[in-house]
């Protein structure tokens, strides 16, 4: 598979919105944002999407209370306009909140696939990778629990914890990996394209609250997407504003979509 650059990946994701959703159903009102220490949520009416907040972002944090009443008033452009800005953040030297807001808008607009299964990403990782050489990009909470299930197991991190490899060492472990789990944050920090280029033969799972259900990712080299569906927007907004990590949010469920399930 020919490698593609980060901008092309992000633009294709934005294009997926318009190919999957009739223009007449896209909300035109200004969007609202809730932001906490871990996540951002962007929403209009029933449309709500999540994305991770990049480390090092020092911008003011706009919040929404549990009753959806603003504690700090902040409106944003319509979701479609916000989402369309995502490719402009294909490469950035200083982390900002802007790409997280754009990706959250994308996730608010992309429909949840009918074929998505009620399955957590780590369970799919075990199903496809047990006994193989595995690499996880991003120190997910589950890594210590499942590490022993693989022939070899490495975690790559920009801010490595004990036992992790620094992200700069990706080229030493990715080419030989049989299965690779990648945090959706790689869509925000400019690194997904380079990662995919290093493991063209691996089974690649994109996962986490930022991961969009964008079918174009399957053409880019992703084999499965572990994202989420919002069941209770008010509960999600309250949890985000309270600074909860994704795994502690109420009102959201984890779903996994395989490339083989695409018509």
Order of alpha helices (4+ residues) and beta strands (2+ residues): alpha-beta-beta-beta-beta-alpha-alpha-alpha-beta-alpha-beta-beta-alpha-beta-alpha-beta-alpha-beta-alpha-beta
